Amino acid sequence: MNLKFHLTAVALLAILAGCGDNSQHKAQDTATKAVDGTKDFTTQKKDEFLAAMGRKMKDLDARMDELGKKSQGYREDAKSESDKAMAGLREQRDALGKKYDALKKTGEDTWEKARAGVASALGDMEKAYENAKSRFN
């Protein structure tokens, strides 16, 4: 009877030890899933932001093209001024495109800072476009 009791106790301890180890694995799995979920969320947000920025940049490109076409009928001084304004806009747009391309390549650790830089550059670009547009009228 005493031997049976000891064997039962040893078996129970082995089961409990196994459960504890399993709980630890479950905790590690949960932590890993949480980190992966955060990465997935960050990736999803990055993809959504990049898609939105891409659409805004295409829209801006189309508006710039329209503005450029509008200036083709201008004469001498007005044409020269509009050409300079368009050249400045294109230069600024190229810089924005480079920041956007760099943003695509950023990792999670630097993405937020790079995102803020691209968003700011787009805001500056929008202001420059509106300023140029007002001079074209």
C-alpha positions in Angstrom: 0.0 0.0 0.0 2.8 2.4 0.9 4.6 1.6 -2.4 1.3 2.2 -4.3 0.9 5.6 -2.6 4.5 6.6 -3.4 4.1 5.6 -7.1 0.8 7.5 -7.3 2.5 10.6 -5.7 5.5 10.4 -8.1 3.1 10.0 -11.1 1.0 13.0 -9.9 4.2 15.1 -9.4 5.3 14.1 -12.9 2.0 15.1 -14.4 2.0 18.4 -12.5 5.6 19.1 -13.6 4.6 18.4 -17.1 1.6 20.7 -16.8 3.8 23.4 -15.5 6.2 23.0 -18.4 3.2 23.0 -20.8 1.9 26.2 -19.2 5.2 27.8 -19.7 5.2 26.8 -23.4 1.6 28.2 -23.6 2.7 31.4 -22.1 5.7 31.6 -24.5 3.4 30.8 -27.4 0.9 33.5 -26.3 3.7 36.1 -26.0 5.1 35.1 -29.4 1.6 35.4 -30.9 1.2 38.8 -29.3 4.5 40.0 -30.7 3.6 38.6 -34.1 0.2 40.2 -33.9 1.8 43.6 -33.1 4.1 43.1 -36.1 1.2 42.1 -38.3 -0.7 45.2 -37.0 2.2 47.5 -37.7 2.7 45.9 -41.1 -1.0 46.4 -41.9 -1.0 50.0 -40.8 2.2 50.6 -42.8 0.6 49.0 -45.9 -2.6 51.1 -45.4 -0.6 54.3 -44.9 1.6 53.6 -48.0 -1.5 52.9 -50.1 -3.2 56.1 -48.9 0.0 58.1 -49.6 0.3 56.5 -53.0 -3.3 57.6 -53.9 -2.6 61.1 -52.7 0.6 61.4 -54.6 -1.1 60.2 -57.8 -3.9 62.7 -57.3 -1.3 65.4 -56.8 0.5 64.3 -59.9 -2.7 64.6 -61.9 -3.4 68.1 -60.5 0.1 69.2 -61.3 -0.3 67.9 -64.9 -3.5 69.9 -65.3 -1.8 73.0 -63.9 1.1 72.5 -66.3 -1.2 72.2 -69.3 -3.0 75.3 -68.2 0.2 77.3 -68.3 1.1 76.2 -71.9 -1.2 79.0 -73.3 0.5 81.7 -71.2 2.7 84.4 -72.9 6.3 85.4 -72.2 6.6 86.6 -68.5 3.6 84.6 -67.3 4.9 81.5 -69.1 8.4 82.0 -67.6 7.0 82.4 -64.1 4.7 79.4 -64.4 7.6 77.2 -65.8 9.7 78.1 -62.7 6.8 77.3 -60.4 6.2 74.0 -62.1 9.9 73.2 -62.0 9.9 73.9 -58.3 6.8 71.7 -57.8 8.4 68.9 -59.7 11.6 69.1 -57.7 9.6 69.0 -54.5 7.5 66.1 -55.8 10.7 64.2 -56.6 12.0 64.7 -53.1 8.6 63.5 -51.8 8.8 60.4 -54.0 12.3 59.6 -52.6 11.0 59.8 -49.0 8.0 57.7 -49.9 10.3 55.0 -51.5 12.6 55.1 -48.5 9.5 54.7 -46.2 8.6 51.4 -48.0 12.0 50.0 -47.0 11.9 51.0 -43.3 11.7 48.5 -40.5 9.3 48.6 -37.6 11.7 50.5 -35.4 12.1 53.5 -37.7 8.8 53.4 -39.5 6.9 55.9 -37.3 9.5 58.5 -37.6 9.8 58.1 -41.4 6.0 58.1 -41.7 5.9 61.4 -40.0 8.5 62.8 -42.4 6.6 61.7 -45.4 3.3 63.0 -44.1 4.9 66.4 -43.4 6.5 66.4 -46.9 3.2 65.7 -48.5 1.6 68.6 -46.5 4.4 70.9 -47.6 3.9 69.7 -51.2 0.1 70.4 -51.0 0.8 73.9 -49.8 3.3 74.5 -52.5 0.8 73.3 -55.1 -2.0 75.5 -53.8 0.4 78.5 -53.8 1.4 77.8 -57.4 -2.2 77.3 -58.4 -3.2 80.6 -57.0 -0.5 82.3 -59.1 -1.7 80.6 -62.2 -5.2 82.2 -62.0 
